[in-house]
Amino acid sequence: GAVVSQHPSRVICKSGTSVKIECRSLDFQATTMFWYRQFPKQSLMLMATSNEGSKATYEQGVEKDKFLINHASLTLSTLTVTSAHPEDSSFYICSAIVAGENTDTQYFGPGTRLTVL
Amino acid sequence: GQNIDQPTEMTATEGAIVQINCTYQTSGFNGLFWYQQHAGEAPTFLSYNVLDGLEEKGRFSSFLSRSKGYSYLLLKELQMKDSASYLCAVRNDYKLSFGAGTTVTVRA
């Protein structure tokens, strides 16, 4: 159980375009999902917390107008990187908490590697 | 602020035991997680400690001392597939803060 999927797994885009990444909880409901970014040989950095039916909470230094997050249902959150630039190239990973599980363990998706040319 | 330290790299022989230490200084604490991450993949959950003591799960064990701000992950009977990065993460409220990860290389 507790499987999280992400789509696409890899994306290459031109500078200035927008890219949408989907995160789905496949076998459970997730009231809270998280979006992380990981640069090579660095650890995961939390970008934002996504709550179903409400606005996302962004970490300090993360531009909310550039990284649009929508959590429209209990099983789907999307991250849209708007006007992507080469410095946005990174590994984007989402995670989800199983609703009702008391340890609040975060289960991670397989990640999306974004390359901006 | 959050400060989570773990060694950068460790190397061990197949069949051996390796202990990965993690020390933390965080503004709050609601539990400590260990994750395994293979290159280019997402982290997978290994263990969770919220109370002091040892949690054992097959070949993997994790220990926590809250008063010392210290945890370790013990990997026994190492296998080649255990070569990966191991991430220590502290939860504060509902957020996780990760250490930089320890890359473990298992040699034959």
Chai-1 contact restraints between the chains, C-beta under 6 A:
chainA,res_idxA,chainB,res_idxB,connection_type,confidence,min_distance_angstrom,max_distance_angstrom,comment,restraint_id
A,S43,B,F98,contact,1.0,0.0,6.0,A-B,restraint_1
A,S43,B,A100,contact,1.0,0.0,6.0,A-B,restraint_2
A,S43,B,G101,contact,1.0,0.0,6.0,A-B,restraint_3
A,L44,B,F98,contact,1.0,0.0,6.0,A-B,restraint_4
A,I93,B,A42,contact,1.0,0.0,6.0,A-B,restraint_5
A,T103,B,Y48,contact,1.0,0.0,6.0,A-B,restraint_6
A,T105,B,F45,contact,1.0,0.0,6.0,A-B,restraint_7
A,F108,B,A42,contact,1.0,0.0,6.0,A-B,restraint_8
A,F108,B,P43,contact,1.0,0.0,6.0,A-B,restraint_9
A,G109,B,A42,contact,1.0,0.0,6.0,A-B,restraint_10
A,P110,B,A42,contact,1.0,0.0,6.0,A-B,restraint_11
A,G111,B,A42,contact,1.0,0.0,6.0,A-B,restraint_12
